[in-house]
Amino acid sequence: MTRCTGDVAPDLSENVASGTVALAAMPEGTRSATAAAKARVYCAGPMGSPGEPHEMATVARTLEEAGFDTFLPRRDGIHGEVVGPALSARTGVPDRDVWGFLRQAIFSLDVYQVLSGCDGVVVNLNGEMPDDGAVVEMTLAASCGKPLVAFMDDEDGNPMVTGLVSFRLVHSLRELPQAMREAFAQQHLIKTNLPPILSAAVEMGRRIAPALKAGGADKAAALAPIFEAWRAQQGSAPERSARSPDRKDQGGGCRH
């Protein structure tokens, strides 16, 4: 399964320190529909709209029923409002001092999943305005040539957003699986360099992802060792901001 790594660099983590991400260049049409159907797709979309999380869960379920694996940030990632209090209770660290870590963890996990953990990205652009986190994730995917599909009820959208998919939008859920397969067949991953902030995020996300998978439903327990290591690295300095993450901090459409 091809990710943002490939023939040039089998493991993205080998290049994180230098900020180099080697992306396999795959000629158009070389990926079969069968291979694509086994791929993992990142489901980006709105977090705070009235129809979410139902709409995003429906997007993920549509792909899963067609044979894809999916990463749905609200389901598989870190929900700060839930994990924060539990992590505070487990570690004895005040809630306000947990949020700095959670913001970084949410960002890092999602960046990692978009760039390395997942093979393609589907973006739900519905809503009064596209979710800002989802647009960031969409841009990251487009910048490295990841298979990318945009879903939107309307016929039009902001050209600076829809241009990332060459203005081709999917307007029906039932069209998503085939559109995703076609995106895989046409993918052309490239070699690119990550700026330090994204390199660090990918490295942190690479540690968080398997911890969450192994930890099951108790995400606070899974994150506790990583949190303690992060605190030690930060010198246990309290966060300047005491607010809890808002909707945009929750992970999801790039979130989340």
NORJOUR-V533125 format. One record per helix or strand of 2 or more residues. SS is the DSSP state (@ for helix, = for strand). FROM is the first residue (numbers start at 0). TO is the last residue. Records with the same first field share a line. If there is no record, write none. Layout:
SS=FROM-TO  FROM-TO
//
This chain:
@=12-15  32-36  53-64  72-75  79-90  94-116  131-142  158-164  172-184  195-214  218-232  246-248
==19-20  39-43  68-71  119-123  146-150  191-192
//
